Amino acid sequence: MTIYTASDLPAAPLRQQTCSPIGGNPRKTLRETQREELRHILLGSPGAIRQAIHQLHVLHYVEPILWSPISAVGDRIIITPEQGAAISLLRR
C-alpha cells in the first residue's frame, strides 16, 4: 500500500461553489442543493487509512469523528449497492 503525503494533494482547501437556481435562494451552496448520498471506502493498511482520514480533514472535507473505527478485513469484502448505483476506483 502506498502512503501519500500532503504534497500529493491539492494545495488549497476545497471551496464551496454557490449557485442560483431559478426561484431558489441564491445564497445556497452547491453542496446544500445537491445532497446525494455518497459512500467513501478506504481500503489499505491502518496507517494509510489514518493518514487519508487526516488529509481529508486538513482539506476541510470531513471530520475524522464521522469515520467508522478501523476494522480488519476478512478473506472477502461484499459491497451491496443500491439500485442504479455506480462505482469508480482510483488505485495508485
Protein Blocks (a to p, Z undefined) as FASTA:
>chain_A
ZZddfklpcfbdcdddddddehiafkbcfklmmcccddddddddfklmmmmmmmmmmnom
acfklpccdddddfbdcddddehiacddddZZ
